Amino acid sequence: MLLKEIKNIFHTELDVLYGKEEVSSFFYMLIEHYFNLERFVLAIQPELVISKEQETTIFKALSELKLEHPIQHIIGTSHFMEMDFMVNPHVLIPRPETEELVRWIIDDAKNAKKSLTILDMGTGSGCIPISLDTYLTDAKVSGLDISLDALEVAKENNKRHGTQVIFFQADMLNLKHEIKYDIIVSNPPYVRELEKVDMRNNVIDHEPRIALFVPDEDPLKFYRAIVSFASKYLNEKGCLYLEINQYLGTEMKLLLQEYEFQTIELRKDMYGNDRMLKGSKK
Ligand SMILES: C[S@@+](CC[C@H](N)C(=O)[O-])C[C@H]1O[C@@H](n2cnc3c(N)ncnc32)[C@H](O)[C@@H]1O
């Protein structure tokens, strides 16, 4: 079958669900992932024919997209900070907003005069600490998660990237600890059940609930635990960096003030939403 015919089938079957632009992007991601074909291949080889075996592979992916499986689960990886991370249904798919948080930390920390110790709370795929370990080569980085399945993915990503992050299982709502850190970072669950109406099915049905949702009546549940922990386990002048729910910026600033954090800074993400918060210890 001609590759361009398959592209047309993708548009016929999927445009109503995702829109033309996103379907094109899925199609090119798939041919690159499965057949190592670059996106301009159809421009230079419009009559390119793919084998029966390749047809089976790409039509299987099409069926999964129809069922609204995330493209990252279909190909098993997600791009983050110029790196490919293994993902599966046990971990949150790394988001571009989280890259912005990681870049903020790197910008602040890259000229540090000492080797920094860093903890990521609720690490999922390990995308935050593995990126920090890659870009801040002197740092000593750890990541925790309550989910053993998520930690397995994080450890596999650690291996793939040749990084030295220490991953361990812990419940951040009930954390007993001895070590102090220079930087604590977290992108904890923060979506209220009431916000589900704004979310797409491929997120609600296929990404782990434990990574996403908090009760409507207690949306800061994780942040209170993290901020309280950070107030005790950050070194002097240490910094806390959080990804936050865009609707709760004011409440989050107040929470940091309550725990006497200094120089509190709220930043917007690329979509103009309040998304990142930093506070430092005296
Ligand atoms: C929003 S996801 C963030 C994942 C990853 N850090 C990222 O930014 O892509 C939140 C993570 O917190 C973990 N988590 C949920 N409850 C937890 C708890 N009580 N203690 C530790 N980790 C928890 C989930 O398993 C999930 O991996």
The ligand as an SDF file (V2000), in Angstrom:
LIG
                    3D

 27 29  0  0  0  0  0  0  0  0999 V2000
    1.6250   14.6820   38.5010 C   0  0  0  0  0  0  0  0  0  0  0  0
    2.5560   13.1980   38.6290 S   0  0  0  0  0  0  0  0  0  0  0  0
    4.1700   13.8390   38.2770 C   0  0  0  0  0  0  0  0  0  0  0  0
    5.1040   12.8500   37.6630 C   0  0  0  0  0  0  0  0  0  0  0  0
    6.4280   13.4750   37.1820 C   0  0  0  0  0  0  0  0  0  0  0  0
    7.1240   14.1210   38.2710 N   0  0  0  0  0  0  0  0  0  0  0  0
    6.1930   14.4630   36.0650 C   0  0  0  0  0  0  0  0  0  0  0  0
    6.3030   15.6630   36.3290 O   0  0  0  0  0  0  0  0  0  0  0  0
    5.9060   14.0480   34.9380 O   0  0  0  0  0  0  0  0  0  0  0  0
    2.5340   12.9320   40.3630 C   0  0  0  0  0  0  0  0  0  0  0  0
    3.2950   11.7220   40.8850 C   0  0  0  0  0  0  0  0  0  0  0  0
    3.1030   11.6510   42.3070 O   0  0  0  0  0  0  0  0  0  0  0  0
    2.9890   10.2910   42.7030 C   0  0  0  0  0  0  0  0  0  0  0  0
    2.2580   10.2280   43.9760 N   0  0  0  0  0  0  0  0  0  0  0  0
    0.9130   10.2810   44.1900 C   0  0  0  0  0  0  0  0  0  0  0  0
    0.6530   10.1830   45.5090 N   0  0  0  0  0  0  0  0  0  0  0  0
    1.8520   10.0930   46.1480 C   0  0  0  0  0  0  0  0  0  0  0  0
    2.2400    9.9780   47.5130 C   0  0  0  0  0  0  0  0  0  0  0  0
    1.3370    9.9470   48.4970 N   0  0  0  0  0  0  0  0  0  0  0  0
    3.5660    9.8970   47.7940 N   0  0  0  0  0  0  0  0  0  0  0  0
    4.4920    9.9090   46.8100 C   0  0  0  0  0  0  0  0  0  0  0  0
    4.1840   10.0060   45.5020 N   0  0  0  0  0  0  0  0  0  0  0  0
    2.8800   10.1000   45.1570 C   0  0  0  0  0  0  0  0  0  0  0  0
    2.2600    9.6220   41.5490 C   0  0  0  0  0  0  0  0  0  0  0  0
    2.5060    8.2380   41.5460 O   0  0  0  0  0  0  0  0  0  0  0  0
    2.8520   10.3750   40.3250 C   0  0  0  0  0  0  0  0  0  0  0  0
    3.9570    9.6830   39.8240 O   0  0  0  0  0  0  0  0  0  0  0  0
  1  2  1  0
  2  3  1  0
  2 10  1  0
  3  4  1  0
  4  5  1  0
  5  6  1  0
  5  7  1  0
  7  8  2  0
  7  9  1  0
 10 11  1  0
 11 12  1  0
 11 26  1  0
 12 13  1  0
 13 14  1  0
 13 24  1  0
 14 15  1  0
 14 23  1  0
 15 16  2  0
 16 17  1  0
 17 18  1  0
 17 23  2  0
 18 19  1  0
 18 20  2  0
 20 21  1  0
 21 22  2  0
 22 23  1  0
 24 25  1  0
 24 26  1  0
 26 27  1  0
M  CHG  2   2   1   9  -1
M  END
$$$$
